[in-house]
Amino acid sequence: MTPPAHRIDVPEAFAASFGEHDAAGRAWLAALPRLAADFLDRWDLRPAGPAAHGMASLVLPVTGADGSPSVLKLQQVREETEGAPLGLRTWNGDGVVLLLDHDPDTGTMLLERLDASRPLSSLPDDTAAMRVLADLLARLTSMPAPGGLRRLSDIAVAMLEQTPDAVPALRDPAEQRLVRVCASAVAELLDAPGDRLLHWDLHYDNILAGQREPWLAIDPEPLTGDPGFELLPALDNRWDEILATGDPTRAVLRRFDLLTEALDLDRRRATGWTLGRVLQNALWDIEDGKTTLEPAQVTIATALLTHR
């Protein structure tokens, strides 16, 4: 069995991300040290540094019995992450972190170790960073999606069903109109939702430096759909820098042009699906009790609507 010294302590900041009313999350946290110890033992791993974490997962650098470096990723089995192993196996390391092992019962994954200290956001040249992201996104979305993943068609229908009840929660009539326009754009695309394998959350901090390739994507939430649905997370990277240009509309459109060209997308369809992401974010915010839209989302949607 794994020695007690190899058992992990749950970082306080990570524990705090689970609300007091999240009973399932709190129970999972309580079991996390034992779960980590079990997989260190099962896969013959040894800790190789302090654990890191995001909002929903704990990542522990480890070495195998042969000294090979990897990371142990521990997370709850949730709808948004349960397709990750299938997506990672389908991509098989092409532009994305390699999956080395997986336990479907607990969602635990053993992954290729990348350099977490060097996300793409550390690259100072925004144009160069955006080209790296666009190249990876083009490679990832070139893959047909396997069966068994969530589908953009179902997500789009659900968004359209939620919109009428959600819109009145927004205080500003102009924002209400904007959300309805976004919904109309999605409705026009329902007949062809796409069949590509999507990452769903590719932004600068979900791309890390690697040894096998200079840059590799991490943390996919795989989805079957149109690559146009992938663009929004890239458009609002480094938003302070977009505002600092003094012309955020021009800066957004420059990024949009770079991405659509790299992915060889029809601009009108890509605009519609990007408005769909704005709709999705608006619905999530309203569900969380917000009564105004994020300014960046409004700027992006307005820029695309004005120039489509």
N, C-alpha and C positions, 0 to 999 in steps of 0.2 A: 504493500500500500504506500501511497505518497506520504512522505514524512510531514508532520505538522508544520515544519518550517516552510514548506512549499505551499501552504494554504494561503489564499489571498485575503486581504482586508478590502471591503467594499469602500471606495472613496466617498467621503461625505457629500461632495458635490453631486456625485452620481445618484446616491440615495435620495438626495433632496429633490431630484428631478421627478421623482414619483410622488404624486400628491397624496395627502392623507386619506383621501377617499378612494384611492386606487388599491383596493384590497388584494386583487390578484398580483399587482405589481409589488406590493409590500411583501407578500408571501414569497414571490420569486426572489426578491432581494435577500430575504432571510435564508433561503436555501442556496444562494449563489456561492458562498465559500465552499460548501460541500460539493456542489456541482462542478466547480472548477477543479477541485482536488480529484474528483472521480475521473475527469477527462485527462488530467495530467497523468494519472495512473493508467488509464485505459489505452492512451495513445503513446505512452512511454515518453513523456515530455518533461522538461525542466524549465521553470521560469528563468527568463533572461533579462529582466528589467521590470520597472514599475508598470502597473496597469494604466492604460489610457481609457477614455470613455467619450461617447457622444451623449445624445439624449436618451438613447434606448439600448445601447449595447456596451459591454465591457470588453476591451481588447488587451490581451496579455501576451507580450513577447515571450517566445519559448524557443527551445532547441530540442531537436529530436535525439534519439539514442545515437545517431550517427553524426551529431553535431550540426545538422542542417537547421538554418533559422526559419522560423515561421511565426504565426500569431494565432492564438486561440481566441475566437470571437464568441462571446456568450450573450445571448439575447432571448427574450421571450418569443414564443411562436405567435406571430401576429399576421393579420391578413396582408399588410404591406411588405412583410419580409419573407413570408413563407415560400415565395417563388424564387428567391435569390439563388438557392443551390441549383435549381434547374436552369436558370439563366446563365449562371457562371459555368456550368458544365457545357452548355450549348456554345458559349463564346470560346471556351477552352483556352483562356489566356490571351486571346487576340484583342489586345488593347485594354485588357481588364485583368485584375488580380486573379491568380490561379486558385481554384478550390482544390485542396489536398485531401480533405476528409470532411464528413458531415454526419451528424446524428439527427435524423428527422424527428425523433420524439421530443427532443429538447431544443432544436434549432441551432445547436452548437456547431460551429464550423472551424476547421483548421485551414488557414490561408497562407499563401505566399507572403513573406514579410517584405514590406516596402519601407521607404524612409518617411515616417510620419512627421519628421521635423522639416520636410521640404514639400509642402503642398504646392500646387500650381499657383496659388495666390502669392507665393513668395517670389515669383518671377516679376520683376519690376515693370517690364515692357508689356502693357496691356494688349497691344496688337499681337505680339508674339504668343502671349498666353492664350488669347482667343483662338489663334490658329491651331495651337496644340489641342485645345478643347474641341474645335471643329473637326480636326482630323480624327480624333478618337471617336467622336459622335458619328461621323460618317462610317467608320469601320464597324462600330457596334450596331448601327441600324441597318447595315447591309445584310445582316443575318435574318433569315425568316424565323419567326417565333415558333417554338415547339408548342404542341398541344399542352393544355393543363394550366396555362397562365391566365391571369385576369385579362379582360379585353377592354380596350378603349370604347368599343361600341356600347358595352353595358354601363361603363362609367359615364359616358356622355348622356345616355338616356336618363340615368339617375340624376345627373345635374339638372337636366331640363325639367324633370319632375319636381325638383326641390326649389327651382328659381321663383315661381310665383309666390310661394309662401315666405321666402326669405327676403325678397327685395324690399318690402315695406319696413323692414328693420333699419334700413339705411336712412339717415336723417336728410341727406342732400338729394333733392329730386334729380339733379344732374347725374349723381352717382347711381341712382336707381335706373335712369335711362341707359347709362353706360353698361350696367350689368345686363339689362334686357337686350341691348345690341349684341353683347358677347354671346348671349344665349341664342339669338337668332343666327349668328355666324356658325355656331356649333350645329344647329338644326339643319343648316344647309349642307353639312358634311356627313350626316349620318349614313348616307347610302354607301359610303366608301371609307370606313374607319381605319383601314390599313392592316397589314399582316406582318410588320417588321417587329423584331425584338427590341424593345425600348428599355433604356436605363431608368428613366423617369425623374432622376434628380442629379443630373450631371452639371456641377458647377466647380469653380476653381478648387474648393476645399475637399471635393470628392475625387481629386486627381492627385496622386502622390508620385514622387520620384522613385524609380526602381533601378535594378541592375540588369534585368532581362531586357527591358526597354526603358528609354529615358523617362517616360511618363505612363502611368497606368491608372485606369478608373477603379474606384472602390464603391462600396455601399449601394449597389443597384437595388431598385424595387421593380423587378421586371414586369413588363406589360406588353401585350400584343396590340399594335396599333400603327398609326401614321407618324413618321419621324417629325412632322411639323409640331407634334405635341411635346417635343423634347426641348424646344428652344428657350422658353422663358427663364429657367434657372440660370442660363448663360447671360441673358440680357440684363439682369439686374445685379450681376457681380459688381463689386466695387462701386456701389451706387454713389458714394460721396465723390468719386472721381468723375462719374458721369455728370453730376451736378456742377462740379468745378469747371467743366468745359464752358459753361455759360450757355450752351445750346444742347440740352439733354435730348431733345427730339432728334437732332442730327446725329448725336452720339449713339442713340438707340438704333436708328436706322442703319448706321454704319455697321454695327454689330450684326444686325438682322441680315444685311446684304452679305456679309462675310459668311455667316452660318448657312444661309440658303444656297449660296454658291457652292460651298464646300460639300454640302449634302445633296446638291443637284435637286432642289425642291422647287415646286411650283409656288411662286410667291403668294398667290391668292389663297391657296390651300394652307400654306404655312402660316399666313396671317390669321386665317380662321381658327386653326388649332391653337395658335398662341393666345388668341382671345379666349379660347376654351380654357386655357390654363389660368388666365386672369379670372374667369368665371369660377373655376374650381377654388382658387385662393380666396375669392370673395365669399363663397359659400362656407368655406372653413372658418373664415374670420367671423362671419355672422353667427355661425353655430357656437363660436367661443364668446359671443356676447358683444362683439364690436358693432358700432353703428356708423363707422366711416371706413372707406377703403384705404389701403396703404397708398400713399402718394406715388411711390414708384410704379405700382400697378396701374394707376390712373394715367401716368405719363406714358408708359409703354403702350397701353391700349389706345390712347388718343393719338400717339405718333403713328401707329400702324393703321388706324382707321382713316387718318388724314391723308396718308400716302399710299393706300392700297390701290 
